[in-house]
Amino acid sequence: MAAVSGVYRVVHRGHRADHRVMIIKGDEFPRCRRCSRDVTYELIEATEYGPHDWDFAGPNLRLVE
């Protein structure tokens, strides 16, 4: 399970070049259809998932003009 949201490098068992994916905090790391659990994920950059960011997901506040 992903501890943080971010961009991860995916390393397969040799059938595919490394690539990057976005994984959200709490998601299970997906299995590969070809190499099943023989795939690894390496966090490249932790980042907030937009809808989980407080400014976007927090209470709607009206600004006083």
PQR file with spaces between the fields and no chain letter, atoms N, CA, C, O and H, PARSE charges and radii, in Angstrom:
ATOM       1  N    MET     1       0.848   -1.172    0.000 -0.4000 1.5000
ATOM       2  CA   MET     1       0.000    0.000    0.000 -0.0000 2.0000
ATOM       3  C    MET     1       0.901    1.245    0.000  0.5500 1.7000
ATOM       4  O    MET     1       1.886    1.308    0.735 -0.5500 1.4000
ATOM       5  N    ALA     2       0.554    2.217   -0.821 -0.4000 1.5000
ATOM       6  CA   ALA     2       1.366    3.433   -0.930 -0.0000 2.0000
ATOM       7  C    ALA     2       1.226    4.290    0.324  0.5500 1.7000
ATOM       8  O    ALA     2       0.118    4.624    0.742 -0.5500 1.4000
ATOM       9  H    ALA     2      -0.247    2.166   -1.419  0.4000 1.0000
ATOM      10  N    ALA     3       2.352    4.634    0.910 -0.4000 1.5000
ATOM      11  CA   ALA     3       2.354    5.476    2.107 -0.0000 2.0000
ATOM      12  C    ALA     3       2.155    6.947    1.756  0.5500 1.7000
ATOM      13  O    ALA     3       1.645    7.721    2.566 -0.5500 1.4000
ATOM      14  H    ALA     3       3.252    4.362    0.570  0.4000 1.0000
ATOM      15  N    VAL     4       2.561    7.332    0.539 -0.4000 1.5000
ATOM      16  CA   VAL     4       2.407    8.715    0.089 -0.0000 2.0000
ATOM      17  C    VAL     4       1.977    8.743   -1.366  0.5500 1.7000
ATOM      18  O    VAL     4       2.280    7.830   -2.134 -0.5500 1.4000
ATOM      19  H    VAL     4       2.975    6.703   -0.120  0.4000 1.0000
ATOM      20  N    SER     5       1.265    9.805   -1.737 -0.4000 1.5000
ATOM      21  CA   SER     5       0.933   10.017   -3.148 -0.0000 2.0000
ATOM      22  C    SER     5       2.176   10.534   -3.855  0.5500 1.7000
ATOM      23  O    SER     5       2.961   11.286   -3.278 -0.5500 1.4000
ATOM      24  H    SER     5       1.020   10.546   -1.113  0.4000 1.0000
ATOM      25  N    GLY     6       2.347   10.134   -5.087 -0.4000 1.5000
ATOM      26  CA   GLY     6       3.489   10.642   -5.830 -0.0000 2.0000
ATOM      27  C    GLY     6       3.696    9.938   -7.146  0.5500 1.7000
ATOM      28  O    GLY     6       2.909    9.091   -7.569 -0.5500 1.4000
ATOM      29  H    GLY     6       1.709    9.523   -5.556  0.4000 1.0000
ATOM      30  N    VAL     7       4.791   10.324   -7.779 -0.4000 1.5000
ATOM      31  CA   VAL     7       5.212    9.709   -9.036 -0.0000 2.0000
ATOM      32  C    VAL     7       6.202    8.607   -8.682  0.5500 1.7000
ATOM      33  O    VAL     7       7.180    8.836   -7.971 -0.5500 1.4000
ATOM      34  H    VAL     7       5.430   11.012   -7.436  0.4000 1.0000
ATOM      35  N    TYR     8       5.932    7.413   -9.188 -0.4000 1.5000
ATOM      36  CA   TYR     8       6.761    6.239   -8.900 -0.0000 2.0000
ATOM      37  C    TYR     8       7.369    5.684  -10.186  0.5500 1.7000
ATOM      38  O    TYR     8       6.738    5.678  -11.242 -0.5500 1.4000
ATOM      39  H    TYR     8       5.137    7.227   -9.766  0.4000 1.0000
ATOM      40  N    ARG     9       8.617    5.218  -10.066 -0.4000 1.5000
ATOM      41  CA   ARG     9       9.246    4.477  -11.164 -0.0000 2.0000
ATOM      42  C    ARG     9       8.824    3.028  -11.005  0.5500 1.7000
ATOM      43  O    ARG     9       8.899    2.464   -9.913 -0.5500 1.4000
ATOM      44  H    ARG     9       9.130    5.223   -9.208  0.4000 1.0000
ATOM      45  N    VAL    10       8.381    2.431  -12.096 -0.4000 1.5000
ATOM      46  CA   VAL    10       7.969    1.031  -12.104 -0.0000 2.0000
ATOM      47  C    VAL    10       9.051    0.231  -12.813  0.5500 1.7000
ATOM      48  O    VAL    10       9.435    0.544  -13.940 -0.5500 1.4000
ATOM      49  H    VAL    10       8.319    2.889  -12.983  0.4000 1.0000
ATOM      50  N    VAL    11       9.535   -0.803  -12.139 -0.4000 1.5000
ATOM      51  CA   VAL    11      10.578   -1.662  -12.706 -0.0000 2.0000
ATOM      52  C    VAL    11      10.010   -3.064  -12.848  0.5500 1.7000
ATOM      53  O    VAL    11       9.624   -3.694  -11.864 -0.5500 1.4000
ATOM      54  H    VAL    11       9.223   -1.057  -11.224  0.4000 1.0000
ATOM      55  N    HIS    12       9.963   -3.553  -14.106 -0.4000 1.5000
ATOM      56  CA   HIS    12       9.437   -4.884  -14.402 -0.0000 2.0000
ATOM      57  C    HIS    12      10.577   -5.893  -14.487  0.5500 1.7000
ATOM      58  O    HIS    12      11.752   -5.532  -14.423 -0.5500 1.4000
ATOM      59  H    HIS    12      10.277   -3.041  -14.905  0.4000 1.0000
ATOM      60  N    ARG    13      10.216   -7.139  -14.629 -0.4000 1.5000
ATOM      61  CA   ARG    13      11.184   -8.240  -14.639 -0.0000 2.0000
ATOM      62  C    ARG    13      11.943   -8.346  -15.959  0.5500 1.7000
ATOM      63  O    ARG    13      12.680   -9.316  -16.136 -0.5500 1.4000
ATOM      64  H    ARG    13       9.262   -7.433  -14.681  0.4000 1.0000
ATOM      65  N    GLY    14      11.811   -7.436  -16.866 -0.4000 1.5000
ATOM      66  CA   GLY    14      12.602   -7.488  -18.089 -0.0000 2.0000
ATOM      67  C    GLY    14      11.790   -7.429  -19.360  0.5500 1.7000
ATOM      68  O    GLY    14      12.358   -7.267  -20.440 -0.5500 1.4000
ATOM      69  H    GLY    14      11.212   -6.648  -16.722  0.4000 1.0000
ATOM      70  N    HIS    15      10.482   -7.555  -19.268 -0.4000 1.5000
ATOM      71  CA   HIS    15       9.668   -7.541  -20.487 -0.0000 2.0000
ATOM      72  C    HIS    15       9.299   -6.136  -20.931  0.5500 1.7000
ATOM      73  O    HIS    15       8.737   -5.951  -22.010 -0.5500 1.4000
ATOM      74  H    HIS    15      10.021   -7.686  -18.391  0.4000 1.0000
ATOM      75  N    ARG    16       9.618   -5.126  -20.091 -0.4000 1.5000
ATOM      76  CA   ARG    16       9.241   -3.757  -20.417 -0.0000 2.0000
ATOM      77  C    ARG    16      10.242   -2.805  -19.779  0.5500 1.7000
ATOM      78  O    ARG    16      10.773   -3.071  -18.701 -0.5500 1.4000
ATOM      79  H    ARG    16      10.075   -5.276  -19.214  0.4000 1.0000
ATOM      80  N    ALA    17      10.491   -1.699  -20.456 -0.4000 1.5000
ATOM      81  CA   ALA    17      11.388   -0.682  -19.901 -0.0000 2.0000
ATOM      82  C    ALA    17      10.729   -0.034  -18.678  0.5500 1.7000
ATOM      83  O    ALA    17       9.505   -0.018  -18.544 -0.5500 1.4000
ATOM      84  H    ALA    17      10.061   -1.483  -21.333  0.4000 1.0000
ATOM      85  N    ASP    18      11.576    0.499  -17.793 -0.4000 1.5000
ATOM      86  CA   ASP    18      11.043    1.229  -16.646 -0.0000 2.0000
ATOM      87  C    ASP    18      10.130    2.343  -17.147  0.5500 1.7000
ATOM      88  O    ASP    18      10.338    2.893  -18.229 -0.5500 1.4000
ATOM      89  H    ASP    18      12.570    0.486  -17.901  0.4000 1.0000
ATOM      90  N    HIS    19       9.116    2.669  -16.345 -0.4000 1.5000
ATOM      91  CA   HIS    19       8.229    3.767  -16.692 -0.0000 2.0000
ATOM      92  C    HIS    19       7.718    4.388  -15.413  0.5500 1.7000
ATOM      93  O    HIS    19       7.963    3.870  -14.323 -0.5500 1.4000
ATOM      94  H    HIS    19       8.947    2.223  -15.467  0.4000 1.0000
ATOM      95  N    ARG    20       7.010    5.494  -15.540 -0.4000 1.5000
ATOM      96  CA   ARG    20       6.515    6.215  -14.371 -0.0000 2.0000
ATOM      97  C    ARG    20       5.001    6.170  -14.301  0.5500 1.7000
ATOM      98  O    ARG    20       4.312    6.163  -15.321 -0.5500 1.4000
ATOM      99  H    ARG    20       6.811    5.914  -16.426  0.4000 1.0000
ATOM     100  N    VAL    21       4.493    6.139  -13.067 -0.4000 1.5000
ATOM     101  CA   VAL    21       3.046    6.171  -12.847 -0.0000 2.0000
ATOM     102  C    VAL    21       2.759    7.060  -11.639  0.5500 1.7000
ATOM     103  O    VAL    21       3.632    7.295  -10.803 -0.5500 1.4000
ATOM     104  H    VAL    21       5.052    6.144  -12.238  0.4000 1.0000
ATOM     105  N    MET    22       1.532    7.544  -11.563 -0.4000 1.5000
ATOM     106  CA   MET    22       1.066    8.299  -10.397 -0.0000 2.0000
ATOM     107  C    MET    22       0.292    7.328   -9.521  0.5500 1.7000
ATOM     108  O    MET    22      -0.632    6.663   -9.989 -0.5500 1.4000
ATOM     109  H    MET    22       0.823    7.353  -12.242  0.4000 1.0000
ATOM     110  N    ILE    23       0.668    7.245   -8.256 -0.4000 1.5000
ATOM     111  CA   ILE    23      -0.013    6.380   -7.296 -0.0000 2.0000
ATOM     112  C    ILE    23      -0.518    7.276   -6.160  0.5500 1.7000
ATOM     113  O    ILE    23       0.200    8.159   -5.689 -0.5500 1.4000
ATOM     114  H    ILE    23       1.419    7.785   -7.875  0.4000 1.0000
ATOM     115  N    ILE    24      -1.747    7.041   -5.732 -0.4000 1.5000
ATOM     116  CA   ILE    24      -2.358    7.834   -4.684 -0.0000 2.0000
ATOM     117  C    ILE    24      -2.167    7.149   -3.328  0.5500 1.7000
ATOM     118  O    ILE    24      -2.254    5.925   -3.223 -0.5500 1.4000
ATOM     119  H    ILE    24      -2.330    6.324   -6.114  0.4000 1.0000
ATOM     120  N    LYS    25      -1.907    7.948   -2.302 -0.4000 1.5000
ATOM     121  CA   LYS    25      -1.731    7.430   -0.941 -0.0000 2.0000
ATOM     122  C    LYS    25      -2.895    6.502   -0.585  0.5500 1.7000
ATOM     123  O    LYS    25      -4.061    6.853   -0.763 -0.5500 1.4000
ATOM     124  H    LYS    25      -1.836    8.941   -2.387  0.4000 1.0000
ATOM     125  N    GLY    26      -2.560    5.322   -0.085 -0.4000 1.5000
ATOM     126  CA   GLY    26      -3.572    4.336    0.297 -0.0000 2.0000
ATOM     127  C    GLY    26      -3.887    3.325   -0.784  0.5500 1.7000
ATOM     128  O    GLY    26      -4.489    2.288   -0.508 -0.5500 1.4000
ATOM     129  H    GLY    26      -1.612    5.037    0.059  0.4000 1.0000
ATOM     130  N    ASP    27      -3.482    3.619   -2.032 -0.4000 1.5000
ATOM     131  CA   ASP    27      -3.704    2.652   -3.121 -0.0000 2.0000
ATOM     132  C    ASP    27      -2.802    1.436   -2.945  0.5500 1.7000
ATOM     133  O    ASP    27      -1.680    1.544   -2.450 -0.5500 1.4000
ATOM     134  H    ASP    27      -2.993    4.462   -2.256  0.4000 1.0000
ATOM     135  N    GLU    28      -3.302    0.301   -3.352 -0.4000 1.5000
ATOM     136  CA   GLU    28      -2.449   -0.885   -3.452 -0.0000 2.0000
ATOM     137  C    GLU    28      -1.604   -0.733   -4.720  0.5500 1.7000
ATOM     138  O    GLU    28      -2.100   -0.277   -5.751 -0.5500 1.4000
ATOM     139  H    GLU    28      -4.213    0.213   -3.754  0.4000 1.0000
ATOM     140  N    PHE    29      -0.340   -1.113   -4.638 -0.4000 1.5000
ATOM     141  CA   PHE    29       0.476   -1.093   -5.844 -0.0000 2.0000
ATOM     142  C    PHE    29      -0.032   -2.199   -6.761  0.5500 1.7000
ATOM     143  O    PHE    29      -0.114   -3.354   -6.343 -0.5500 1.4000
ATOM     144  H    PHE    29       0.063   -1.484   -3.801  0.4000 1.0000
ATOM     145  N    PRO    30      -0.374   -1.867   -8.011 -0.5600 1.5000
ATOM     146  CA   PRO    30      -0.941   -2.884   -8.890  0.2800 2.0000
ATOM     147  C    PRO    30       0.076   -3.945   -9.297  0.5500 1.7000
ATOM     148  O    PRO    30       1.272   -3.678   -9.413 -0.5500 1.4000
ATOM     149  N    ARG    31      -0.430   -5.141   -9.507 -0.4000 1.5000
ATOM     150  CA   ARG    31       0.393   -6.226  -10.049 -0.0000 2.0000
ATOM     151  C    ARG    31       0.465   -6.063  -11.562  0.5500 1.7000
ATOM     152  O    ARG    31      -0.458   -5.546  -12.191 -0.5500 1.4000
ATOM     153  H    ARG    31      -1.402   -5.358   -9.413  0.4000 1.0000
ATOM     154  N    CYS    32       1.561   -6.508  -12.124 -0.4000 1.5000
ATOM     155  CA   CYS    32       1.709   -6.512  -13.572 -0.0000 2.0000
ATOM     156  C    CYS    32       1.015   -7.749  -14.146  0.5500 1.7000
ATOM     157  O    CYS    32       1.074   -8.827  -13.555 -0.5500 1.4000
ATOM     158  H    CYS    32       2.311   -6.928  -11.613  0.4000 1.0000
ATOM     159  N    ARG    33       0.370   -7.593  -15.280 -0.4000 1.5000
ATOM     160  CA   ARG    33      -0.303   -8.744  -15.908 -0.0000 2.0000
ATOM     161  C    ARG    33       0.684   -9.788  -16.405  0.5500 1.7000
ATOM     162  O    ARG    33       0.325  -10.956  -16.553 -0.5500 1.4000
ATOM     163  H    ARG    33       0.322   -6.717  -15.760  0.4000 1.0000
ATOM     164  N    ARG    34       1.940   -9.377  -16.667 -0.4000 1.5000
ATOM     165  CA   ARG    34       2.928  -10.342  -17.160 -0.0000 2.0000
ATOM     166  C    ARG    34       3.853  -10.854  -16.065  0.5500 1.7000
ATOM     167  O    ARG    34       4.146  -12.048  -16.014 -0.5500 1.4000
ATOM     168  H    ARG    34       2.231   -8.428  -16.546  0.4000 1.0000
ATOM     169  N    CYS    35       4.317   -9.967  -15.188 -0.4000 1.5000
ATOM     170  CA   CYS    35       5.276  -10.433  -14.180 -0.0000 2.0000
ATOM     171  C    CYS    35       4.687  -10.447  -12.774  0.5500 1.7000
ATOM     172  O    CYS    35       5.426  -10.584  -11.799 -0.5500 1.4000
ATOM     173  H    CYS    35       4.079   -8.997  -15.229  0.4000 1.0000
ATOM     174  N    SER    36       3.387  -10.310  -12.658 -0.4000 1.5000
ATOM     175  CA   SER    36       2.640  -10.430  -11.404 -0.0000 2.0000
ATOM     176  C    SER    36       3.243   -9.578  -10.301  0.5500 1.7000
ATOM     177  O    SER    36       3.264   -8.351  -10.398 -0.5500 1.4000
ATOM     178  H    SER    36       2.786  -10.199  -13.450  0.4000 1.0000
ATOM     179  N    ARG    37       3.734  -10.231   -9.250 -0.4000 1.5000
ATOM     180  CA   ARG    37       4.300   -9.484   -8.120 -0.0000 2.0000
ATOM     181  C    ARG    37       5.780   -9.176   -8.309  0.5500 1.7000
ATOM     182  O    ARG    37       6.383   -8.521   -7.459 -0.5500 1.4000
ATOM     183  H    ARG    37       3.716  -11.227   -9.172  0.4000 1.0000
ATOM     184  N    ASP    38       6.374   -9.636   -9.405 -0.4000 1.5000
ATOM     185  CA   ASP    38       7.793   -9.386   -9.645 -0.0000 2.0000
ATOM     186  C    ASP    38       7.959   -8.034  -10.346  0.5500 1.7000
ATOM     187  O    ASP    38       8.628   -7.927  -11.374 -0.5500 1.4000
ATOM     188  H    ASP    38       5.884  -10.169  -10.095  0.4000 1.0000
ATOM     189  N    VAL    39       7.340   -7.020   -9.769 -0.4000 1.5000
ATOM     190  CA   VAL    39       7.434   -5.649  -10.250 -0.0000 2.0000
ATOM     191  C    VAL    39       7.663   -4.787   -9.015  0.5500 1.7000
ATOM     192  O    VAL    39       7.066   -5.034   -7.967 -0.5500 1.4000
ATOM     193  H    VAL    39       6.797   -7.108   -8.934  0.4000 1.0000
ATOM     194  N    THR    40       8.520   -3.783   -9.129 -0.4000 1.5000
ATOM     195  CA   THR    40       8.810   -2.931   -7.985 -0.0000 2.0000
ATOM     196  C    THR    40       8.462   -1.483   -8.295  0.5500 1.7000
ATOM     197  O    THR    40       8.432   -1.059   -9.450 -0.5500 1.4000
ATOM     198  H    THR    40       9.005   -3.583   -9.980  0.4000 1.0000
ATOM     199  N    TYR    41       8.199   -0.737   -7.222 -0.4000 1.5000
ATOM     200  CA   TYR    41       7.842    0.679   -7.315 -0.0000 2.0000
ATOM     201  C    TYR    41       8.824    1.472   -6.476  0.5500 1.7000
ATOM     202  O    TYR    41       9.080    1.131   -5.321 -0.5500 1.4000
ATOM     203  H    TYR    41       8.223   -1.081   -6.284  0.4000 1.0000
ATOM     204  N    GLU    42       9.372    2.528   -7.053 -0.4000 1.5000
ATOM     205  CA   GLU    42      10.327    3.388   -6.362 -0.0000 2.0000
ATOM     206  C    GLU    42       9.804    4.818   -6.424  0.5500 1.7000
ATOM     207  O    GLU    42       9.582    5.349   -7.513 -0.5500 1.4000
ATOM     208  H    GLU    42       9.164    2.805   -7.990  0.4000 1.0000
ATOM     209  N    LEU    43       9.605    5.443   -5.276 -0.4000 1.5000
ATOM     210  CA   LEU    43       9.110    6.810   -5.234 -0.0000 2.0000
ATOM     211  C    LEU    43      10.142    7.756   -5.836  0.5500 1.7000
ATOM     212  O    LEU    43      11.290    7.804   -5.395 -0.5500 1.4000
ATOM     213  H    LEU    43       9.785    5.012   -4.392  0.4000 1.0000
ATOM     214  N    ILE    44       9.720    8.503   -6.846 -0.4000 1.5000
ATOM     215  CA   ILE    44      10.591    9.508   -7.469 -0.0000 2.0000
ATOM     216  C    ILE    44      10.315   10.874   -6.869  0.5500 1.7000
ATOM     217  O    ILE    44      11.239   11.612   -6.523 -0.5500 1.4000
ATOM     218  H    ILE    44       8.787    8.463   -7.205  0.4000 1.0000
ATOM     219  N    GLU    45       9.039   11.204   -6.747 -0.4000 1.5000
ATOM     220  CA   GLU    45       8.664   12.513   -6.210 -0.0000 2.0000
ATOM     221  C    GLU    45       7.324   12.420   -5.491  0.5500 1.7000
ATOM     222  O    GLU    45       6.312   12.060   -6.092 -0.5500 1.4000
ATOM     223  H    GLU    45       8.289   10.605   -7.027  0.4000 1.0000
ATOM     224  N    ALA    46       7.324   12.741   -4.216 -0.4000 1.5000
ATOM     225  CA   ALA    46       6.075   12.793   -3.463 -0.0000 2.0000
ATOM     226  C    ALA    46       5.330   14.054   -3.872  0.5500 1.7000
ATOM     227  O    ALA    46       5.938   15.109   -4.052 -0.5500 1.4000
ATOM     228  H    ALA    46       8.146   13.033   -3.728  0.4000 1.0000
ATOM     229  N    THR    47       4.023   13.947   -4.017 -0.4000 1.5000
ATOM     230  CA   THR    47       3.220   15.096   -4.405 -0.0000 2.0000
ATOM     231  C    THR    47       1.799   14.927   -3.888  0.5500 1.7000
ATOM     232  O    THR    47       1.336   13.802   -3.698 -0.5500 1.4000
ATOM     233  H    THR    47       3.529   13.090   -3.870  0.4000 1.0000
ATOM     234  N    GLU    48       1.111   16.028   -3.663 -0.4000 1.5000
ATOM     235  CA   GLU    48      -0.284   15.973   -3.243 -0.0000 2.0000
ATOM     236  C    GLU    48      -1.156   15.612   -4.439  0.5500 1.7000
ATOM     237  O    GLU    48      -0.895   16.034   -5.566 -0.5500 1.4000
ATOM     238  H    GLU    48       1.487   16.941   -3.818  0.4000 1.0000
ATOM     239  N    TYR    49      -2.169   14.846   -4.183 -0.4000 1.5000
ATOM     240  CA   TYR    49      -3.204   14.569   -5.175 -0.0000 2.0000
ATOM     241  C    TYR    49      -4.198   15.716   -5.066  0.5500 1.7000
ATOM     242  O    TYR    49      -4.755   15.946   -3.992 -0.5500 1.4000
ATOM     243  H    TYR    49      -2.381   14.504   -3.268  0.4000 1.0000
ATOM     244  N    GLY    50      -4.429   16.436   -6.150 -0.4000 1.5000
ATOM     245  CA   GLY    50      -5.229   17.653   -6.137 -0.0000 2.0000
ATOM     246  C    GLY    50      -6.478   17.599   -5.281  0.5500 1.7000
ATOM     247  O    GLY    50      -6.631   18.438   -4.393 -0.5500 1.4000
ATOM     248  H    GLY    50      -3.977   16.250   -7.022  0.4000 1.0000
ATOM     249  N    PRO    51      -7.389   16.643   -5.504 -0.5600 1.5000
ATOM     250  CA   PRO    51      -8.613   16.602   -4.710  0.2800 2.0000
ATOM     251  C    PRO    51      -8.389   16.338   -3.217  0.5500 1.7000
ATOM     252  O    PRO    51      -9.298   16.559   -2.416 -0.5500 1.4000
ATOM     253  N    HIS    52      -7.194   15.870   -2.828 -0.4000 1.5000
ATOM     254  CA   HIS    52      -6.900   15.628   -1.415 -0.0000 2.0000
ATOM     255  C    HIS    52      -6.255   16.838   -0.748  0.5500 1.7000
ATOM     256  O    HIS    52      -6.151   16.878    0.478 -0.5500 1.4000
ATOM     257  H    HIS    52      -6.456   15.691   -3.479  0.4000 1.0000
ATOM     258  N    ASP    53      -5.824   17.818   -1.526 -0.4000 1.5000
ATOM     259  CA   ASP    53      -5.209   19.024   -0.990 -0.0000 2.0000
ATOM     260  C    ASP    53      -6.248   19.826   -0.209  0.5500 1.7000
ATOM     261  O    ASP    53      -7.384   19.972   -0.659 -0.5500 1.4000
ATOM     262  H    ASP    53      -5.909   17.785   -2.522  0.4000 1.0000
ATOM     263  N    TRP    54      -5.864   20.350    0.964 -0.4000 1.5000
ATOM     264  CA   TRP    54      -6.818   21.037    1.829 -0.0000 2.0000
ATOM     265  C    TRP    54      -7.515   22.189    1.116  0.5500 1.7000
ATOM     266  O    TRP    54      -8.719   22.375    1.289 -0.5500 1.4000
ATOM     267  H    TRP    54      -4.941   20.231    1.330  0.4000 1.0000
ATOM     268  N    ASP    55      -6.780   22.969    0.315 -0.4000 1.5000
ATOM     269  CA   ASP    55      -7.387   24.114   -0.364 -0.0000 2.0000
ATOM     270  C    ASP    55      -8.457   23.704   -1.367  0.5500 1.7000
ATOM     271  O    ASP    55      -9.360   24.487   -1.661 -0.5500 1.4000
ATOM     272  H    ASP    55      -5.802   22.818    0.175  0.4000 1.0000
ATOM     273  N    PHE    56      -8.367   22.495   -1.893 -0.4000 1.5000
ATOM     274  CA   PHE    56      -9.345   22.037   -2.869 -0.0000 2.0000
ATOM     275  C    PHE    56     -10.431   21.178   -2.235  0.5500 1.7000
ATOM     276  O    PHE    56     -11.571   21.171   -2.698 -0.5500 1.4000
ATOM     277  H    PHE    56      -7.634   21.859   -1.654  0.4000 1.0000
ATOM     278  N    ALA    57     -10.077   20.454   -1.173 -0.4000 1.5000
ATOM     279  CA   ALA    57     -11.021   19.512   -0.571 -0.0000 2.0000
ATOM     280  C    ALA    57     -11.592   20.015    0.744  0.5500 1.7000
ATOM     281  O    ALA    57     -12.534   19.427    1.274 -0.5500 1.4000
ATOM     282  H    ALA    57      -9.151   20.461   -0.797  0.4000 1.0000
ATOM     283  N    GLY    58     -11.031   21.097    1.277 -0.4000 1.5000
ATOM     284  CA   GLY    58     -11.487   21.621    2.555 -0.0000 2.0000
ATOM     285  C    GLY    58     -12.842   22.295    2.438  0.5500 1.7000
ATOM     286  O    GLY    58     -13.473   22.277    1.382 -0.5500 1.4000
ATOM     287  H    GLY    58     -10.266   21.574    0.846  0.4000 1.0000
ATOM     288  N    PRO    59     -13.273   22.882    3.525 -0.5600 1.5000
ATOM     289  CA   PRO    59     -14.582   23.536    3.510  0.2800 2.0000
ATOM     290  C    PRO    59     -14.601   24.705    2.532  0.5500 1.7000
ATOM     291  O    PRO    59     -13.592   25.381    2.327 -0.5500 1.4000
ATOM     292  N    ASN    60     -15.759   24.928    1.938 -0.4000 1.5000
ATOM     293  CA   ASN    60     -15.902   26.057    1.026 -0.0000 2.0000
ATOM     294  C    ASN    60     -16.100   27.322    1.857  0.5500 1.7000
ATOM     295  O    ASN    60     -17.082   27.459    2.587 -0.5500 1.4000
ATOM     296  H    ASN    60     -16.579   24.380    2.105  0.4000 1.0000
ATOM     297  N    LEU    61     -15.173   28.216    1.734 -0.4000 1.5000
ATOM     298  CA   LEU    61     -15.243   29.480    2.473 -0.0000 2.0000
ATOM     299  C    LEU    61     -15.487   30.611    1.487  0.5500 1.7000
ATOM     300  O    LEU    61     -14.854   30.668    0.433 -0.5500 1.4000
ATOM     301  H    LEU    61     -14.375   28.105    1.141  0.4000 1.0000
ATOM     302  N    ARG    62     -16.381   31.491    1.820 -0.4000 1.5000
ATOM     303  CA   ARG    62     -16.632   32.658    0.971 -0.0000 2.0000
ATOM     304  C    ARG    62     -15.644   33.744    1.369  0.5500 1.7000
ATOM     305  O    ARG    62     -15.474   34.051    2.549 -0.5500 1.4000
ATOM     306  H    ARG    62     -16.895   31.445    2.676  0.4000 1.0000
ATOM     307  N    LEU    63     -15.016   34.299    0.390 -0.4000 1.5000
ATOM     308  CA   LEU    63     -14.090   35.392    0.647 -0.0000 2.0000
ATOM     309  C    LEU    63     -14.889   36.682    0.860  0.5500 1.7000
ATOM     310  O    LEU    63     -15.855   36.942    0.143 -0.5500 1.4000
ATOM     311  H    LEU    63     -15.155   34.050   -0.569  0.4000 1.0000
ATOM     312  N    VAL    64     -14.492   37.471    1.825 -0.4000 1.5000
ATOM     313  CA   VAL    64     -15.142   38.754    2.074 -0.0000 2.0000
ATOM     314  C    VAL    64     -14.529   39.779    1.142  0.5500 1.7000
ATOM     315  O    VAL    64     -13.310   39.943    1.095 -0.5500 1.4000
ATOM     316  H    VAL    64     -13.707   37.260    2.408  0.4000 1.0000
ATOM     317  N    GLU    65     -15.372   40.457    0.411 -0.4000 1.5000
ATOM     318  CA   GLU    65     -14.866   41.466   -0.545 -0.0000 2.0000
ATOM     319  C    GLU    65     -14.911   42.830    0.049  0.5500 1.7000
ATOM     320  O    GLU    65     -14.527   43.800   -0.604 -0.5500 1.4000
ATOM     321  H    GLU    65     -16.363   40.323    0.450  0.4000 1.0000
